[in-house]
Every structure is written in structure tokens, then in C-alpha cells.
């Protein structure tokens, strides 16, 4: 699992919480629901790849602090084949 310490510090420097944060992921089409379950109340945008094998998912939600953002990325990291942008 990645070390999110420096990422968390950057979030705290760059954002005034609470703030709307945008998460972007690329995942195999069959795993899309697992990503959507991470933030079920988020505003969602999806784009399927040309061949339909992958989908890019953008989720936007108000986050209270950097810990919430890191928590979502930690959960996403456990989903097989996910790419976080």
C-alpha cells in the first residue's frame, strides 16, 4: 500500500476544508460498481473506452478533511485493476 503521508500534507496545504474534491479513476468495466460504491452520494461522470474494456469514473463530493480523501484512495487501492488519477 502506498504511503499517503506526503499526499495528505499536500492536500492540507492546497485546500481549505471542507471542500469539493474530485476523484478520477480508470477501471475495467466490470469493476465500475466497486468504485461507485466508494462515494454513493457523489456527483458522477463516466466515460467508456473505445473498445468498452475500461471506464473512466469521476466522482465529486464535499470532503471534510484530508483524512477522508486519503481513506477513499486507500479503499480504491484495494480494488483490482484500478488506476487513480
Backbone torsions as a table, in degrees:
resi	resn	phi	psi	omega
1	UNK	NA	137.6	-179.7
2	UNK	-64.5	157.5	174.6
3	UNK	-91.9	117.8	-174.4
4	UNK	-95.7	8.5	-174.9
5	UNK	-59.3	-49.7	-178.9
6	UNK	-70.2	-35.4	176.6
7	UNK	-61.7	-44.4	179.2
8	UNK	-61.0	-42.9	178.8
9	UNK	-63.1	-40.2	178.2
10	UNK	-64.8	-42.0	177.3
11	UNK	-58.3	-44.5	-177.7
12	UNK	-67.0	-29.6	177.1
13	UNK	-76.9	-37.8	-170.8
14	UNK	-91.4	-17.7	-175.0
15	UNK	-124.2	148.0	170.8
16	UNK	-104.6	110.1	-176.0
17	UNK	-86.7	148.3	-1.8
18	UNK	-72.0	151.4	-178.3
19	UNK	-150.6	156.4	173.7
20	UNK	-78.0	126.1	-179.8
21	UNK	-119.0	140.5	-179.0
22	UNK	-108.5	121.9	175.6
23	UNK	-101.5	137.9	176.4
24	UNK	-129.0	131.3	-179.0
25	UNK	-135.4	150.3	168.2
26	UNK	-119.5	132.6	-175.6
27	UNK	-148.5	154.9	173.5
28	UNK	-60.2	143.1	-173.8
29	UNK	-51.8	-38.0	-178.9
30	UNK	-68.9	-16.4	-178.9
31	UNK	-102.7	5.5	-176.5
32	UNK	-56.9	-42.3	-177.2
33	UNK	-61.0	-34.2	178.8
34	UNK	-63.6	-37.7	177.2
35	UNK	-68.6	-44.7	-179.0
36	UNK	-62.6	-30.3	178.9
37	UNK	-69.6	-19.4	179.6
38	UNK	-62.8	-38.3	-178.8
39	UNK	-137.7	75.9	-173.2
40	UNK	-62.2	-23.9	-178.5
41	UNK	-97.4	4.1	-176.4
42	UNK	-74.4	156.5	169.0
43	UNK	-72.0	134.8	-172.3
44	UNK	-121.0	146.2	173.0
45	UNK	-142.0	137.2	-178.3
46	UNK	-133.1	148.1	175.0
47	UNK	-143.0	121.2	-178.5
48	UNK	-85.7	141.7	179.5
49	UNK	-66.7	164.9	-177.0
50	UNK	-53.4	-43.3	-179.1
51	UNK	-90.4	-3.0	177.8
52	UNK	79.5	8.6	-178.4
53	UNK	-82.9	-27.4	-176.6
54	UNK	-128.2	159.2	175.1
55	UNK	-137.0	135.6	172.2
56	UNK	-94.6	134.2	-176.7
57	UNK	-122.8	128.0	174.6
58	UNK	-114.5	126.5	179.0
59	UNK	-121.6	131.8	-178.7
60	UNK	-126.0	126.8	-177.7
61	UNK	-154.7	151.0	174.4
62	UNK	-71.1	126.4	179.4
63	UNK	-114.6	138.0	-175.9
64	UNK	-75.0	-33.6	-176.3
65	UNK	-162.2	175.3	-178.2
66	UNK	-66.6	-29.4	179.1
67	UNK	-61.2	-38.1	178.3
68	UNK	-63.9	-40.6	-179.6
69	UNK	-65.9	-47.3	179.2
70	UNK	-60.5	-40.2	179.0
71	UNK	-58.7	-43.5	179.4
72	UNK	-63.2	-44.5	178.8
73	UNK	-64.5	-36.5	177.1
74	UNK	-63.4	-41.4	178.1
75	UNK	-66.8	-41.2	-179.8
76	UNK	-64.7	-36.4	-179.6
77	UNK	-57.8	-29.9	-177.6
78	UNK	-80.5	-9.6	179.8
79	UNK	-85.0	123.9	-175.3
80	UNK	-61.2	129.1	173.5
81	UNK	80.7	8.0	-179.4
82	UNK	-80.5	142.0	173.2
83	UNK	-118.5	123.2	178.7
84	UNK	-96.0	133.4	178.5
85	UNK	-108.8	NA	NA
